[in-house]
Amino acid sequence: MSYEYSEDGLIEQATQDVLEELGWTVTYAWTKETFGEDGLLGREDKTEVVLKRYLLQALQKLNSNHPDVAYEQAIELITQNIADQTLGRINKEKTDYLKNGVPVSYTNTKGELVKTKLKVFDFKNYENNHFLAVRQLEVLGEMYLRRPDVIGFVNGIPLVFFELKAHHQDLRHAYNDNLKDYKDTIPHVFHNNGFVILSNGTDAKVGTITSPYKFFLEWKRIEEEEEGEVSLDTMLRGTCAKHRLMDIFENFLLFDDSQGDVIKLMAKNHQYIGVNKVINNVDNIEDLEGKLGVFWHTQGSGKSYSMVFLCEKIHRKLGGSYTFLIAVDRTELENQLYDTFSGVGVVNDKNIIAGKKKGMTGREHLRELLAENHRYVFTLIHKFSIDPKVESEYPLITERKNVIVISDEAHRTQSGTYARNMRFHGLPNASYLGFTGTPIIKEEEELTKNIFG
């Protein structure tokens, strides 16, 4: 029996069928690949894992009117091996190039030095990218030759790595017996990787190159209202449809190096769906009269990372110079959230926690921070208290409209006097989004919905 008709081959064929339905081109490389510029994939030899032919085409298409030397520099930075760094750190550096542009410099015809960044992907028009999945591609490492099941290339970049097993095999074997070996023997195939999919046709899990097996997770739903089903089909449609893949790569991957080595994080299924639902509300912020809704979370499901994914995507996609004011009701939560945002490199200055500046009250410091247009400010809800002996109502903090208040444990922070002071007096033009992960009684649920929409 040929490989193509073996049990493993049939799972690959099922993967190919769905990918082709999603608009990918799929090719089979083993025993069929020819090399050279006009070869099947344009590779010079089996050590190459970035398909330079398609990468060059994308660079020229997305960054016209640059000299050849600029494109060559970009390809060199993307493909070069980085010595003495962990796979996580290499992936973080390469991902920055792929998301934010590859820095190049050259001398133009006027003799002037030009420094710019070249785009690798078109994140606005997903169809403007080249999607190619290659089955059974032989890759040569420093010592060993390996043949991954499927690699998904976008503009020549190996963004998605698939390890597929037969139906009867435990999915854990895909991780322990295969993925670990690939990371040891052909690590360069993961330098530019977005995420990894493991499946036996029935079960399917997705994770990152640094994820231990227990953090490879299911992707049960494509849309929120669906009942949910664990399957390879749902996984592929939920993560590899062109617009979803590029959205995940651009907006739903984080790197946390606060504990030493880099840990790469990918949004969970509910985080991806929930964040995009809020994004739609923010896109219509003027019509919602400050009510952006409630982000419901179960405990332990990554609420703080959901906040990061949401805020960063709004900054990246919607602009508007938004300041996010993150309000909590306990100091330990304030510090915990700051540490999360700091760990993934979003903030790096504890002075944006209202009340940390010496010689100023928390209220005065908050007013100063909101006047300075910081991207993030952290505060305790108690900063919105008044002394009834000297004040009849809370004073104005800012009239800015481009402030979004994120209320953690919203059923607690947004149901009392402090919240009314914030909404109607301190920040009358802000918009409000509630996050909560605590089981609450019906009365609190209704109140929370009334506040946030």
C-alpha positions in Angstrom: 0.0 0.0 0.0 1.4 3.4 -0.9 1.7 6.1 1.8 -1.1 8.1 0.1 -3.6 5.3 0.9 -2.3 4.4 4.3 -4.3 5.5 7.4 -2.0 8.4 8.0 -2.3 9.4 4.4 -6.1 9.4 4.5 -6.1 11.8 7.4 -3.8 14.1 5.3 -6.1 13.8 2.4 -9.0 14.8 4.6 -6.9 17.8 5.6 -6.2 18.6 2.0 -9.9 18.5 1.1 -10.9 21.0 3.7 -7.9 23.3 3.0 -8.7 23.3 -0.7 -12.3 24.1 0.1 -11.0 27.1 2.1 -9.1 28.3 -1.0 -5.6 26.9 -0.3 -3.5 25.3 -3.0 -2.2 21.9 -1.8 0.7 20.0 -3.3 2.4 16.7 -2.5 6.2 16.9 -2.4 7.7 13.5 -1.4 9.3 11.8 -4.4 7.8 14.5 -6.7 9.9 17.6 -5.7 12.4 19.0 -8.2 14.8 21.6 -7.1 16.0 24.9 -8.5 14.3 28.2 -9.5 11.9 26.3 -11.7 11.4 23.4 -9.4 8.2 22.3 -7.7 8.6 24.8 -4.8 11.6 26.8 -5.9 13.9 25.4 -3.2 17.6 25.0 -3.9 17.9 22.1 -1.5 16.1 20.3 1.3 17.6 22.6 4.0 15.4 25.5 2.9 12.1 25.9 4.9 11.1 29.4 3.6 9.9 29.3 0.0 11.9 32.2 -1.3 10.1 32.2 -4.6 6.8 33.1 -3.1 8.3 35.3 -0.5 10.0 37.5 -3.1 6.8 37.7 -5.1 4.9 38.9 -2.0 7.6 41.4 -1.0 7.6 42.9 -4.5 3.8 43.0 -4.7 3.2 44.5 -1.3 6.2 46.9 -1.4 6.6 48.2 -4.9 9.3 50.5 -6.2 12.2 49.3 -4.0 15.5 48.1 -5.4 16.4 44.4 -5.5 18.8 44.9 -2.6 15.9 45.8 -0.3 14.0 42.6 -1.0 17.2 40.6 -0.6 17.9 42.1 2.8 14.3 41.3 3.9 14.7 37.6 2.8 18.0 37.4 4.5 16.6 38.6 7.9 13.6 36.2 7.7 15.7 33.2 6.7 18.9 33.6 8.7 19.6 31.3 11.6 20.1 33.0 14.9 22.8 31.3 17.0 22.7 30.7 20.8 19.0 31.6 21.2 16.1 29.5 22.2 13.4 28.6 19.7 11.0 30.8 21.6 13.2 33.9 21.4 14.0 33.3 17.7 10.3 32.9 16.9 9.5 36.1 18.8 12.1 38.1 16.7 10.9 36.6 13.4 7.2 37.2 14.3 7.9 40.9 14.9 9.3 41.1 11.3 6.3 39.3 9.9 3.8 41.4 11.8 5.4 44.8 11.8 7.6 44.8 8.8 11.2 43.8 8.0 13.7 46.7 8.5 15.9 47.3 5.4 18.1 50.2 4.2 19.5 51.2 0.9 20.8 54.1 -1.1 18.4 55.6 -3.6 19.2 57.1 -7.0 19.8 60.5 -5.4 22.5 59.0 -3.1 20.2 59.3 -0.1 20.0 56.6 2.6 16.6 55.2 2.8 15.4 53.2 5.9 12.1 51.5 5.7 10.2 48.4 6.6 8.8 45.9 4.1 5.5 44.2 4.6 5.4 40.4 4.4 1.6 39.9 4.6 -1.4 41.9 3.6 -3.4 42.0 6.8 -6.2 44.2 5.3 -7.0 42.1 2.3 -6.4 38.5 3.2 -7.0 37.3 -0.3 -4.0 39.3 -1.4 -1.7 36.6 0.1 -0.6 33.3 -1.3 -1.7 30.2 0.6 0.0 26.9 -0.1 -0.1 23.7 1.9 2.7 21.1 1.2 2.2 17.5 2.1 5.3 15.3 2.9 8.0 18.0 2.5 11.4 16.6 3.2 13.5 18.9 5.4 17.1 18.5 6.2 18.5 19.7 9.6 22.1 19.7 10.7 22.2 15.9 11.0 18.8 14.4 10.2 16.2 14.3 7.4 12.6 14.6 8.4 9.3 14.6 6.5 6.5 16.6 8.3 2.9 15.6 7.4 1.7 19.1 6.2 3.1 22.6 6.4 0.9 25.6 5.6 2.9 28.4 3.8 1.6 31.9 3.5 3.7 34.0 1.1 6.3 31.4 1.4 6.5 31.6 5.2 5.8 28.2 7.0 3.1 29.6 9.3 1.1 26.4 10.3 2.6 23.0 11.1 0.4 20.0 11.1 1.2 16.7 12.8 -1.4 14.1 11.8 -2.0 10.6 13.1 -4.2 7.7 12.2 -7.7 7.5 13.9 -6.7 4.8 16.4 -3.6 6.6 17.7 -3.6 8.7 20.9 -3.1 12.3 20.0 -0.5 12.6 22.7 1.9 10.5 20.5 1.8 13.3 17.9 3.3 15.6 20.5 5.7 13.3 22.4 6.9 11.1 19.5 6.8 13.5 16.6 6.6 17.2 17.4 9.3 17.1 20.0 11.6 15.2 17.5 10.9 17.8 14.8 11.8 20.7 17.2 15.1 18.9 18.0 16.1 17.8 14.5 14.7 20.5 12.2 14.1 23.5 14.5 14.4 26.0 11.7 11.1 25.0 10.3 9.6 26.6 13.4 11.5 29.8 13.4 8.6 31.6 11.6 5.8 29.4 12.8 2.5 30.8 13.9 0.9 27.8 15.5 0.9 24.0 15.5 -2.1 21.7 14.9 -2.2 18.1 16.2 -5.0 15.7 15.0 -5.9 12.1 14.5 -8.9 13.0 12.4 -11.3 12.8 15.3 -9.5 14.8 18.1 -7.8 18.0 17.2 -5.7 20.4 19.3 -3.8 23.6 18.6 -0.9 25.2 20.4 2.4 27.0 20.0 6.0 25.9 19.7 6.5 26.5 23.4 3.3 24.9 24.6 3.5 21.7 26.7 0.9 19.1 25.6 -1.5 20.1 28.3 -1.8 23.6 26.8 -2.7 22.3 23.4 -6.4 23.1 23.3 -9.5 22.3 21.3 -11.2 24.7 18.9 -14.8 23.7 19.2 -16.7 26.6 17.7 -16.4 28.8 14.6 -19.2 31.1 15.7 -20.4 31.8 19.2 -23.9 30.5 18.8 -22.8 27.1 17.6 -23.2 24.1 19.9 -19.5 23.2 19.4 -17.8 20.1 18.1 -14.3 18.7 18.5 -13.1 17.6 15.1 -10.3 18.2 12.5 -12.9 19.9 10.3 -13.9 22.4 12.9 -10.2 23.1 13.8 -9.3 23.7 10.1 -12.2 26.0 9.4 -11.8 27.8 12.7 -8.1 28.5 12.4 -7.0 28.0 8.8 -9.7 29.9 6.9 -7.7 32.6 5.3 -9.2 35.6 7.2 -9.1 33.7 10.5 -5.5 32.5 10.1 -4.2 36.0 9.3 -6.3 37.5 12.1 -4.9 34.9 14.6 -1.4 35.5 13.5 -1.7 39.3 13.6 -3.8 39.8 16.8 -4.0 36.6 18.9 -0.4 35.6 19.6 1.6 36.9 22.5 5.1 36.4 23.9 5.7 36.4 27.6 9.3 36.5 28.8 8.7 37.7 32.4 9.7 34.2 33.8 13.0 33.9 31.9 12.7 32.1 28.6 10.0 33.2 26.1 6.6 31.5 26.4 4.4 31.9 23.3 0.7 32.2 23.9 -2.2 31.7 21.5 -5.8 32.8 22.2 -8.2 30.1 23.2 -11.3 29.6 21.1 -13.6 31.6 23.4 -11.1 34.4 23.6 -10.9 34.7 19.8 -14.7 34.8 19.4 -15.3 37.1 22.4 -12.7 39.7 21.5 -13.9 39.9 17.9 -17.4 40.4 19.1 -16.3 43.3 21.2 -14.3 44.7 18.3 -17.5 44.9 16.3 -19.0 46.9 19.1 -16.1 49.3 19.3 -16.3 49.8 15.5 -19.8 51.2 16.1 -18.9 53.0 19.4 -20.7 56.2 18.5 -24.1 54.3 18.2 -23.8 52.4 21.4 -23.7 55.4 23.8 -20.8 54.2 25.8 -22.1 50.6 26.3 -19.7 48.1 24.8 -21.1 45.0 26.5 -19.9 42.4 28.9 -17.2 39.9 28.3 -18.2 36.8 30.3 -15.5 34.5 31.5 -15.3 31.3 33.4 -12.8 31.3 36.2 -9.2 30.3 35.1 -9.9 30.8 31.4 -7.4 33.6 30.7 -9.4 36.8 31.4 -6.4 39.1 31.7 -4.9 37.8 28.4 -8.3 38.4 26.8 -8.0 42.1 27.9 -4.5 42.3 26.2 -5.7 40.7 23.0 -8.7 43.0 22.9 -6.8 46.3 23.7 -4.0 45.5 21.4 -6.2 44.6 18.5 -8.2 47.8 18.9 -5.0 49.9 18.9 -3.7 48.0 15.8 -6.9 47.9 13.7 -9.1 50.8 14.8 -6.6 53.4 16.0 -8.3 56.4 17.4 -5.6 57.0 20.0 -7.6 55.2 22.6 -6.6 55.1 26.3 -7.8 52.0 28.2 -8.5 52.7 31.8 -8.5 49.4 33.6 -10.4 49.6 36.8 -10.3 47.0 39.6 -11.4 46.8 43.2 -8.4 45.3 44.8 -4.7 46.2 44.8 -3.6 42.6 44.2 -5.8 42.5 41.1 -4.4 45.8 39.9 -0.8 44.5 40.3 -1.7 41.2 38.7 -3.2 42.8 35.6 -0.2 45.2 35.3 2.1 42.3 35.5 0.3 40.5 32.8 0.4 43.5 30.4 4.0 44.1 31.4 5.0 40.4 30.9 3.9 40.4 27.3 5.6 43.7 26.6 2.6 45.9 26.3 3.5 48.3 29.2 6.7 48.9 31.0 6.2 51.8 33.4 4.4 51.3 36.8 3.8 55.1 36.9 0.7 54.4 34.8 -0.9 52.9 37.9 -2.9 55.9 39.3 -1.8 56.8 42.7 1.8 55.7 42.3 3.2 59.2 41.9 4.6 60.7 45.0 3.2 64.0 46.2 -0.2 63.5 44.4 -3.5 62.0 45.4 -4.7 59.1 43.4 -7.4 61.3 41.8 -4.9 64.0 40.8 -2.5 61.4 39.4 -5.4 59.8 37.4 -6.3 63.2 35.9 -2.7 63.8 34.9 -2.3 60.4 33.3 -5.5 60.8 31.3 -4.4 64.2 30.1 -1.1 62.6 28.8 -2.8 60.2 26.4 -1.2 57.0 27.7 -2.3 53.8 25.9 -3.0 52.2 29.3 -3.8 53.4 32.8 -4.6 51.2 35.8 -6.7 52.3 38.7 -8.6 51.2 41.7 -12.3 52.0 41.6 -11.9 53.6 45.0 -10.2 56.5 43.4 -13.7 57.6 42.5 -14.8 58.2 46.1 -15.7 61.6 47.6 -15.6 63.0 51.1 -19.2 64.2 51.7 -18.0 66.6 54.3 -16.2 68.7 51.7 -17.7 67.6 48.3 -21.2 67.4 47.0 -20.3 65.5 43.9 -17.2 64.0 42.2 -15.2 66.4 40.1 -14.5 66.0 36.4 -11.4 64.0 35.5 -11.5 64.2 31.7 -14.0 65.0 29.0 -12.1 62.8 26.5 -14.3 60.6 24.3 -11.5 58.2 23.3 -11.2 56.6 26.8 -12.5 53.0 27.2 -13.0 51.9 30.7 -12.5 48.1 31.3 -14.0 47.1 34.6 -12.7 43.9 36.0 -15.2 41.9 38.1 -17.7 44.3 36.6 -20.6 43.1 38.8 -18.7 44.5 41.8 -16.9 47.5 40.4 -19.9 49.0 38.5 -22.8 48.7 40.8 -22.1 51.3 43.5 -21.4 54.9 44.3 -17.9 54.8 43.0 -19.1 53.6 39.6 -21.7 56.3 39.4 -19.1 59.0 40.2 -16.9 57.6 37.4 -19.6 57.3 34.8 -21.6 60.5 35.3 -19.0 62.9 36.8 -15.4 61.8 36.4 -15.5 60.3 32.9 -18.8 61.3 31.4 -17.8 60.8 27.8 -15.9 57.5 28.2 -17.2 54.1 26.9 -17.5 51.1 29.2 -16.8 47.4 28.9 -17.3 44.9 31.7 -15.3 41.8 32.3 -16.4 39.2 34.8 -15.5 35.7 35.6 -17.4 35.1 38.8 -20.7 33.4 39.1 -23.3 36.0 40.0 -26.9 36.2 41.1 -29.6 37.1 38.6 -30.1 40.6 40.0 -26.3 41.3 39.5 -26.5 40.0 36.0 -29.4 42.2 35.1 -27.6 45.3 36.6 -24.4 44.5 34.7 -26.2 44.2 31.4 -28.0 47.5 32.1 -24.7 49.2 32.7 -22.7 47.8 29.8 -25.3 46.9 27.2 
